[in-house]
Amino acid sequence: MKFRYFLSLLMLCSTLAFPLSAQKKNYKKASFFAREYRSQGDTLRYRILYPENYDKEGSEKYPLVVFLHGEGENGNDNQAQLKYGSSIFMNAEIRHWFPAIVVFPQCPEGDQWATYETDSMGVISVSEDPRETATADLLMRLVDHYKKNKTVDKDRIYLIGISAGATGALDLAVREPSTFAAVVSVGGAIKSQRVKELEDVPLRLYHGTLDSIVPVSYSRDVFYELKAMGSDQVEIIEYSETGHECWRESMSSSDFLKWIFAKER
């Protein structure tokens, strides 16, 4: 881990120990800017947040964080995808100590980050050999686009997903394991037979044990499969009194970002 990020971890711990009002700092207000990525006739809408004092022509390199929203935020308004998770990255203290380029793409209506089925009770299921969705393909082209940006550190590209976005994050990580320095799934699903490609990828699985939409068995099976393969890169964190919306607990945990930003390829 680079010295700057080691220092960041220490400073964040100090920051969290004091009220924000006690911090005599003048941070700039954060804003997610609306953008559209167009490739081969396709369009993916997304929002992007830049670090403080960002200079696109400068020599400073930053991590790239890609955050995939849940099914309820699908659409074309290029706004709904910010409903969950964006406030963390807009937090003045976090933004100061963990500078990053943060991208929140929006999955359009009628498509998915990754294919899954929902039964009459609302429980989802995934297959062992799902097709790659058009949106996932376009998303990867967007990531490749930013990898060419000289201010992006290609060794620190992080992928986070919640709910359907977590299922998408796992699917994308299996298809592109060499791209991501860390992957976080919050209430996601993937068949454990597919995860052999993730043996060397830092992966953290968050899940509520009372989840009635995406059974916790999906995360458990992935964890045990990777452990059986000898992986020391996978972790699972369960919330015993929480259902599907465990992102509220996971993203407010003290080491959520610390774990992610400590990882490098």
C-alpha contacts under 8 A as a table, 3 or more apart, distances in Angstrom:
res1	aa1	res2	aa2	distance
1	M	5	Y	6.65
1	M	6	F	6.52
1	M	262	A	5.97
1	M	263	K	6.93
1	M	264	E	6.93
2	K	5	Y	5.57
2	K	6	F	6.34
3	F	6	F	4.99
3	F	7	L	6.09
4	R	7	L	5.15
4	R	8	S	6.14
5	Y	8	S	4.66
5	Y	9	L	6.27
5	Y	98	F	7.55
5	Y	261	F	7.16
5	Y	262	A	6.82
6	F	9	L	5.33
6	F	10	L	6.64
6	F	262	A	7.55
7	L	10	L	5.21
7	L	11	M	6.15
8	S	11	M	5.09
8	S	12	L	5.99
8	S	97	W	5.21
8	S	98	F	6.52
9	L	12	L	5.21
9	L	13	C	6.40
9	L	97	W	7.89
9	L	258	K	6.20
10	L	13	C	5.33
10	L	14	S	6.51
11	M	14	S	5.02
11	M	15	T	6.06
11	M	97	W	7.16
12	L	15	T	4.87
12	L	16	L	6.13
12	L	93	E	7.70
12	L	94	I	7.42
12	L	97	W	6.64
13	C	16	L	5.33
13	C	17	A	6.53
14	S	17	A	5.29
14	S	18	F	7.15
15	T	18	F	5.69
15	T	19	P	7.87
15	T	20	L	7.82
15	T	23	Q	7.99
15	T	93	E	7.35
16	L	19	P	7.31
18	F	22	A	6.59
18	F	23	Q	7.68
19	P	22	A	5.39
19	P	23	Q	7.17
20	L	23	Q	5.33
21	S	24	K	7.38
27	Y	92	A	6.12
27	Y	96	H	7.66
28	K	52	E	7.09
28	K	92	A	7.61
29	K	90	M	7.96
29	K	92	A	7.45
30	A	49	L	7.37
30	A	90	M	5.37
30	A	91	N	7.80
30	A	92	A	7.52
31	S	49	L	6.16
31	S	90	M	7.27
32	F	47	R	5.51
32	F	48	I	5.01
32	F	49	L	4.59
32	F	50	Y	7.81
33	F	47	R	5.27
33	F	48	I	5.21
33	F	49	L	6.42
34	A	45	R	7.60
34	A	46	Y	6.15
34	A	47	R	4.65
34	A	48	I	6.70
34	A	78	N	6.83
35	R	45	R	6.01
35	R	46	Y	5.37
35	R	47	R	5.78
35	R	48	I	7.22
36	E	43	T	6.49
36	E	44	L	5.70
36	E	45	R	4.45
36	E	46	Y	6.03
37	Y	43	T	5.54
37	Y	44	L	5.13
37	Y	45	R	6.29
37	Y	46	Y	7.62
37	Y	142	L	6.75
38	R	41	G	6.53
38	R	42	D	5.50
38	R	43	T	4.46
38	R	44	L	6.52
39	S	42	D	5.23
39	S	43	T	6.55
39	S	138	L	7.53
39	S	141	R	7.84
42	D	138	L	7.49
43	T	138	L	7.92
44	L	105	P	7.06
44	L	106	Q	7.02
44	L	107	C	7.57
44	L	108	P	7.86
44	L	135	T	7.59
44	L	138	L	6.99
44	L	139	L	7.34
45	R	76	N	7.31
45	R	78	N	5.84
45	R	105	P	5.96
45	R	106	Q	5.73
45	R	107	C	7.94
46	Y	78	N	6.08
46	Y	103	V	6.75
46	Y	104	F	5.45
46	Y	105	P	3.89
46	Y	106	Q	5.62
47	R	78	N	6.98
47	R	79	Q	7.77
47	R	103	V	5.77
47	R	104	F	5.07
47	R	105	P	6.21
48	I	101	I	7.08
48	I	102	V	5.55
48	I	103	V	4.58
48	I	104	F	6.33
49	L	100	A	7.98
49	L	101	I	5.78
49	L	102	V	5.04
49	L	103	V	6.60
50	Y	54	Y	6.30
50	Y	100	A	6.58
50	Y	101	I	4.88
50	Y	102	V	6.66
51	P	54	Y	5.32
51	P	95	R	6.81
51	P	96	H	7.82
51	P	99	P	5.02
51	P	100	A	5.43
51	P	101	I	6.13
52	E	95	R	7.29
52	E	96	H	6.89
52	E	99	P	7.03
55	D	58	G	5.03
55	D	60	E	7.92
56	K	151	T	6.53
57	E	151	T	7.82
58	G	151	T	7.24
59	S	150	K	7.63
59	S	151	T	6.70
60	E	151	T	5.95
61	K	150	K	7.10
61	K	151	T	4.32
61	K	152	V	5.17
61	K	153	D	5.24
62	Y	99	P	6.75
62	Y	100	A	5.18
62	Y	101	I	6.44
62	Y	151	T	6.02
62	Y	152	V	5.09
62	Y	153	D	5.34
62	Y	156	R	7.77
63	P	99	P	7.58
63	P	100	A	4.96
63	P	101	I	6.19
63	P	152	V	6.03
63	P	153	D	5.37
63	P	154	K	7.55
63	P	155	D	7.87
63	P	156	R	4.88
63	P	157	I	5.73
63	P	158	Y	7.44
64	L	100	A	5.95
64	L	101	I	4.90
64	L	102	V	5.90
64	L	103	V	7.52
64	L	152	V	6.30
64	L	153	D	7.10
64	L	154	K	7.92
64	L	156	R	6.48
64	L	157	I	4.75
64	L	158	Y	6.18
65	V	100	A	6.89
65	V	101	I	6.19
65	V	102	V	4.66
65	V	103	V	6.07
65	V	157	I	5.96
65	V	158	Y	4.76
65	V	159	L	6.06
65	V	160	I	7.52
66	V	102	V	6.10
66	V	103	V	4.92
66	V	104	F	6.16
66	V	105	P	7.74
66	V	157	I	7.71
66	V	158	Y	6.14
66	V	159	L	4.95
66	V	160	I	6.17
67	F	85	G	8.00
67	F	102	V	7.62
67	F	103	V	6.28
67	F	104	F	5.15
67	F	105	P	7.18
67	F	159	L	6.15
67	F	160	I	4.79
67	F	161	G	5.67
67	F	165	G	7.91
68	L	81	Q	7.96
68	L	104	F	6.49
68	L	105	P	6.66
68	L	106	Q	7.66
68	L	159	L	7.87
68	L	160	I	6.18
68	L	161	G	4.51
68	L	162	I	6.52
68	L	165	G	4.52
68	L	166	A	6.95
68	L	168	G	7.45
68	L	169	A	7.10
69	H	73	E	6.43
69	H	74	N	7.90
69	H	81	Q	5.70
69	H	82	L	7.92
69	H	84	Y	7.37
69	H	104	F	7.74
69	H	105	P	7.98
69	H	106	Q	7.34
69	H	161	G	6.18
69	H	162	I	5.75
69	H	163	S	7.28
69	H	164	A	7.03
69	H	165	G	4.87
69	H	166	A	7.89
70	G	73	E	5.85
70	G	74	N	7.34
70	G	81	Q	7.99
70	G	161	G	7.72
70	G	162	I	5.72
70	G	163	S	5.01
70	G	164	A	4.65
70	G	165	G	4.96
70	G	166	A	7.73
71	E	74	N	5.47
71	E	112	Q	7.67
71	E	163	S	7.39
71	E	164	A	5.54
71	E	165	G	7.32
73	E	80	A	5.17
73	E	81	Q	5.21
73	E	83	K	7.62
73	E	106	Q	7.51
73	E	107	C	7.82
74	N	80	A	7.37
74	N	81	Q	7.20
74	N	106	Q	6.22
74	N	107	C	5.06
74	N	108	P	5.38
74	N	109	E	5.45
75	G	78	N	7.37
75	G	80	A	7.41
75	G	106	Q	6.79
75	G	107	C	6.40
75	G	108	P	4.65
75	G	109	E	4.82
76	N	106	Q	7.28
76	N	107	C	7.89
76	N	108	P	5.72
76	N	109	E	7.12
77	D	80	A	6.74
78	N	81	Q	6.91
78	N	105	P	7.95
78	N	106	Q	6.28
79	Q	82	L	5.92
79	Q	83	K	7.88
80	A	83	K	5.65
80	A	106	Q	7.84
81	Q	84	Y	7.17
81	Q	104	F	6.61
81	Q	105	P	7.11
81	Q	106	Q	5.73
82	L	85	G	6.72
82	L	86	S	5.29
82	L	104	F	6.97
83	K	86	S	6.89
84	Y	87	S	7.39
85	G	88	I	5.73
85	G	89	F	7.39
85	G	251	M	7.35
86	S	89	F	5.50
86	S	90	M	6.36
87	S	90	M	4.92
87	S	91	N	6.08
88	I	91	N	5.34
88	I	94	I	7.16
88	I	251	M	7.87
89	F	94	I	6.41
89	F	95	R	5.92
89	F	102	V	7.68
90	M	94	I	7.46
90	M	95	R	6.30
91	N	94	I	5.37
91	N	95	R	5.95
92	A	95	R	5.20
92	A	96	H	6.12
93	E	96	H	5.16
93	E	97	W	6.30
94	I	97	W	5.38
94	I	98	F	5.57
94	I	99	P	7.76
95	R	98	F	5.29
95	R	99	P	5.33
95	R	100	A	7.57
96	H	99	P	5.91
98	F	261	F	7.61
101	I	152	V	7.71
105	P	139	L	7.76
107	C	111	D	6.80
107	C	112	Q	6.51
107	C	113	W	6.74
107	C	135	T	6.64
108	P	111	D	6.01
108	P	112	Q	7.78
108	P	135	T	7.77
111	D	133	T	7.27
111	D	134	A	7.61
111	D	135	T	6.84
112	Q	115	T	6.10
112	Q	133	T	6.60
112	Q	135	T	6.80
112	Q	136	A	7.75
112	Q	164	A	7.80
112	Q	168	G	7.78
113	W	133	T	6.57
113	W	135	T	6.20
113	W	136	A	5.38
113	W	164	A	7.05
113	W	165	G	6.29
113	W	167	T	7.44
113	W	168	G	4.56
113	W	169	A	7.79
114	A	130	P	7.80
114	A	131	R	7.95
114	A	132	E	6.65
114	A	133	T	6.02
114	A	136	A	6.96
114	A	164	A	7.66
114	A	167	T	6.38
114	A	168	G	4.64
114	A	171	D	6.39
114	A	172	L	8.00
115	T	126	V	7.01
115	T	130	P	6.24
115	T	131	R	6.92
115	T	132	E	7.43
115	T	133	T	6.84
116	Y	124	I	6.51
116	Y	125	S	5.69
116	Y	126	V	4.76
116	Y	127	S	7.23
117	E	124	I	5.39
117	E	125	S	5.27
117	E	126	V	6.45
118	T	121	M	7.75
118	T	122	G	5.45
118	T	123	V	5.38
118	T	124	I	4.27
118	T	125	S	6.36
119	D	122	G	5.26
119	D	123	V	5.49
119	D	124	I	6.42
119	D	125	S	7.97
120	S	123	V	7.49
122	G	213	I	6.05
123	V	212	S	6.63
123	V	213	I	4.43
123	V	214	V	6.16
123	V	215	P	7.83
124	I	213	I	6.08
124	I	214	V	5.81
125	S	189	A	7.77
125	S	214	V	7.78
126	V	130	P	7.56
126	V	189	A	7.01
126	V	190	I	6.28
126	V	191	K	6.72
127	S	130	P	5.64
127	S	190	I	7.80
127	S	191	K	6.68
128	E	191	K	5.72
128	E	193	Q	6.91
128	E	194	R	6.78
132	E	136	A	6.51
132	E	137	D	6.83
133	T	136	A	5.20
133	T	137	D	6.36
134	A	137	D	5.19
134	A	138	L	6.24
135	T	138	L	5.01
135	T	139	L	5.98
136	A	139	L	4.92
136	A	140	M	6.25
136	A	168	G	7.68
136	A	172	L	7.22
137	D	140	M	5.27
137	D	141	R	6.48
138	L	141	R	5.03
138	L	142	L	6.33
139	L	142	L	4.95
139	L	143	V	6.33
140	M	143	V	4.96
140	M	144	D	6.15
141	R	144	D	5.00
141	R	145	H	6.09
142	L	145	H	4.91
142	L	146	Y	6.45
143	V	146	Y	5.21
143	V	147	K	6.18
144	D	147	K	4.94
144	D	148	K	6.68
145	H	148	K	5.60
145	H	149	N	7.22
146	Y	149	N	5.10
146	Y	152	V	6.87
147	K	150	K	7.74
147	K	152	V	6.12
147	K	153	D	7.61
147	K	154	K	5.94
148	K	152	V	7.57
149	N	152	V	5.57
150	K	153	D	7.74
153	D	156	R	5.50
153	D	157	I	7.15
154	K	157	I	6.02
154	K	179	T	7.84
155	D	180	F	7.65
155	D	181	A	6.32
155	D	264	E	5.51
155	D	265	R	4.86
156	R	180	F	7.10
156	R	181	A	5.36
156	R	182	A	7.90
156	R	261	F	7.83
156	R	263	K	7.01
156	R	264	E	5.25
156	R	265	R	6.60
157	I	179	T	6.96
157	I	180	F	5.10
157	I	181	A	5.50
157	I	182	A	7.21
158	Y	180	F	5.63
158	Y	181	A	5.75
158	Y	182	A	5.10
158	Y	183	V	6.05
158	Y	260	I	7.18
159	L	169	A	6.48
159	L	180	F	6.71
159	L	182	A	6.42
159	L	183	V	4.83
159	L	184	V	6.29
160	I	165	G	7.85
160	I	166	A	6.88
160	I	169	A	6.50
160	I	183	V	5.88
160	I	184	V	4.67
160	I	185	S	6.23
160	I	186	V	7.92
161	G	164	A	7.48
161	G	165	G	4.34
161	G	166	A	3.71
161	G	167	T	7.24
161	G	168	G	7.05
161	G	169	A	5.48
161	G	184	V	6.31
161	G	185	S	5.32
161	G	186	V	6.12
161	G	188	G	7.71
162	I	165	G	4.79
162	I	166	A	4.41
162	I	167	T	7.72
162	I	185	S	6.26
162	I	186	V	4.65
162	I	187	G	6.08
162	I	188	G	6.75
162	I	247	W	6.74
163	S	166	A	5.05
163	S	167	T	6.56
163	S	185	S	7.98
163	S	186	V	6.17
163	S	187	G	4.96
163	S	188	G	5.31
163	S	214	V	7.96
163	S	244	H	7.57
163	S	245	E	7.82
164	A	167	T	5.04
164	A	168	G	6.22
164	A	188	G	6.45
165	G	168	G	4.80
165	G	169	A	5.99
165	G	188	G	7.32
166	A	169	A	4.83
166	A	170	L	6.21
166	A	184	V	7.40
166	A	185	S	4.58
166	A	186	V	5.65
166	A	187	G	6.31
166	A	188	G	4.34
166	A	189	A	7.15
167	T	170	L	5.31
167	T	171	D	6.22
167	T	185	S	7.26
167	T	187	G	7.81
167	T	188	G	4.34
167	T	189	A	4.88
167	T	190	I	6.36
168	G	171	D	5.04
168	G	172	L	5.98
168	G	188	G	7.87
169	A	172	L	5.14
169	A	173	A	5.98
169	A	183	V	7.22
169	A	184	V	7.57
169	A	185	S	6.72
170	L	173	A	5.09
170	L	174	V	6.25
170	L	183	V	7.63
170	L	185	S	6.85
170	L	188	G	7.43
170	L	189	A	7.42
170	L	190	I	6.59
171	D	174	V	5.30
171	D	175	R	6.43
171	D	190	I	6.93
172	L	175	R	5.07
172	L	176	E	5.97
172	L	177	P	7.92
173	A	176	E	5.02
173	A	177	P	4.96
173	A	179	T	7.84
173	A	180	F	7.11
173	A	183	V	7.28
173	A	198	L	7.36
174	V	177	P	5.49
174	V	194	R	7.17
174	V	195	V	6.29
174	V	197	E	5.72
174	V	198	L	6.34
176	E	179	T	5.71
176	E	180	F	7.60
177	P	180	F	6.20
177	P	197	E	6.40
177	P	198	L	6.32
177	P	201	V	6.84
178	S	181	A	7.97
180	F	183	V	6.79
180	F	201	V	7.44
180	F	265	R	7.37
181	A	201	V	6.76
181	A	202	P	6.74
181	A	263	K	5.86
181	A	264	E	5.08
181	A	265	R	4.88
182	A	201	V	6.39
182	A	202	P	4.83
182	A	203	L	5.94
182	A	260	I	6.19
182	A	263	K	6.20
182	A	264	E	7.58
183	V	201	V	7.48
183	V	202	P	6.32
183	V	203	L	4.90
183	V	204	R	6.50
183	V	260	I	7.93
184	V	203	L	5.88
184	V	204	R	4.98
184	V	205	L	6.11
184	V	206	Y	7.74
185	S	188	G	5.56
185	S	203	L	7.77
185	S	204	R	6.38
185	S	205	L	4.97
185	S	206	Y	6.11
186	V	205	L	6.13
186	V	206	Y	4.65
186	V	207	H	5.97
186	V	246	C	6.96
186	V	247	W	6.05
186	V	250	S	7.59
187	G	205	L	7.63
187	G	206	Y	6.09
187	G	207	H	4.86
187	G	208	G	7.11
187	G	214	V	6.54
187	G	216	V	7.61
187	G	219	S	7.81
187	G	244	H	6.31
187	G	245	E	7.56
187	G	246	C	6.97
187	G	247	W	7.74
188	G	207	H	7.80
188	G	214	V	6.79
188	G	218	Y	7.51
188	G	219	S	7.17
189	A	214	V	6.75
189	A	218	Y	5.32
189	A	219	S	6.65
190	I	194	R	7.40
190	I	218	Y	6.38
190	I	219	S	7.89
190	I	222	V	7.62
191	K	194	R	5.78
191	K	195	V	7.48
191	K	218	Y	6.96
191	K	221	D	7.96
191	K	222	V	7.38
192	S	195	V	5.54
192	S	218	Y	7.41
192	S	221	D	5.77
192	S	222	V	4.74
192	S	225	E	6.34
193	Q	196	K	7.19
193	Q	225	E	7.93
194	R	197	E	7.35
195	V	198	L	5.38
195	V	199	E	7.34
195	V	222	V	6.92
195	V	225	E	7.81
195	V	226	L	7.26
196	K	199	E	5.67
196	K	226	L	6.99
196	K	229	M	7.83
197	E	200	D	7.63
198	L	201	V	4.95
198	L	202	P	7.87
198	L	203	L	7.82
198	L	226	L	7.69
199	E	226	L	6.06
199	E	229	M	7.21
199	E	230	G	7.71
199	E	231	S	5.28
199	E	233	Q	7.11
200	D	231	S	6.62
200	D	232	D	7.91
200	D	233	Q	6.27
201	V	233	Q	6.17
201	V	234	V	7.73
202	P	233	Q	4.53
202	P	234	V	5.85
202	P	263	K	7.43
203	L	233	Q	6.11
203	L	234	V	4.72
203	L	235	E	6.35
204	R	234	V	5.78
204	R	235	E	4.78
204	R	236	I	5.80
204	R	237	I	7.61
205	L	219	S	6.27
205	L	223	F	7.89
205	L	234	V	7.75
205	L	235	E	6.12
205	L	236	I	4.60
205	L	237	I	6.14
206	Y	219	S	7.72
206	Y	236	I	5.93
206	Y	237	I	4.87
206	Y	238	E	5.84
206	Y	239	Y	7.90
206	Y	246	C	7.39
206	Y	247	W	7.90
206	Y	250	S	6.77
207	H	211	D	7.54
207	H	216	V	6.02
207	H	219	S	7.03
207	H	236	I	7.84
207	H	237	I	6.52
207	H	238	E	4.98
207	H	239	Y	6.34
207	H	244	H	7.37
207	H	246	C	6.25
208	G	211	D	5.33
208	G	216	V	6.64
208	G	238	E	5.54
208	G	239	Y	4.64
208	G	240	S	6.17
208	G	241	E	7.05
208	G	242	T	4.71
208	G	243	G	4.84
208	G	244	H	5.89
208	G	245	E	7.50
208	G	246	C	5.56
209	T	215	P	7.66
209	T	216	V	5.60
209	T	238	E	6.31
209	T	239	Y	5.94
209	T	240	S	5.17
209	T	241	E	6.95
209	T	242	T	6.35
209	T	243	G	6.39
210	L	215	P	7.98
210	L	216	V	7.72
210	L	240	S	6.87
210	L	241	E	6.54
210	L	242	T	5.55
210	L	243	G	4.32
210	L	244	H	7.13
211	D	214	V	5.88
211	D	215	P	5.63
211	D	216	V	6.44
211	D	242	T	6.99
211	D	243	G	3.90
211	D	244	H	4.38
211	D	245	E	7.95
212	S	215	P	6.05
212	S	243	G	6.66
212	S	244	H	6.67
213	I	244	H	6.36
214	V	218	Y	7.55
214	V	244	H	6.88
215	P	218	Y	6.10
216	V	219	S	5.56
216	V	220	R	6.37
217	S	220	R	4.89
217	S	221	D	5.81
218	Y	221	D	5.30
218	Y	222	V	6.37
219	S	222	V	5.18
219	S	223	F	6.15
219	S	236	I	7.38
220	R	223	F	5.06
220	R	224	Y	6.15
220	R	236	I	7.45
221	D	224	Y	5.27
221	D	225	E	5.93
222	V	225	E	5.13
222	V	226	L	6.17
223	F	226	L	5.40
223	F	227	K	6.13
223	F	234	V	6.47
223	F	235	E	6.90
223	F	236	I	6.61
224	Y	227	K	4.97
224	Y	228	A	5.97
225	E	228	A	5.14
225	E	229	M	6.42
226	L	229	M	5.01
226	L	230	G	6.53
226	L	231	S	5.44
226	L	234	V	7.06
227	K	230	G	5.04
227	K	231	S	5.07
227	K	232	D	6.98
227	K	234	V	7.44
228	A	231	S	7.37
231	S	234	V	6.58
239	Y	242	T	5.46
239	Y	246	C	7.25
242	T	245	E	7.20
242	T	246	C	6.03
243	G	246	C	6.30
245	E	248	R	6.52
246	C	249	E	5.49
246	C	250	S	6.22
247	W	250	S	4.89
247	W	251	M	5.63
248	R	251	M	5.79
248	R	252	S	6.33
249	E	252	S	5.36
249	E	253	S	6.25
250	S	253	S	5.31
250	S	256	F	6.74
251	M	256	F	5.85
252	S	256	F	7.16
253	S	256	F	5.55
254	S	257	L	7.77
254	S	258	K	7.71
255	D	258	K	4.76
255	D	259	W	5.70
256	F	259	W	5.74
256	F	260	I	6.74
257	L	260	I	5.05
257	L	261	F	6.00
258	K	261	F	5.42
258	K	262	A	6.10
259	W	262	A	5.42
259	W	263	K	7.08
260	I	263	K	5.78
261	F	264	E	7.90
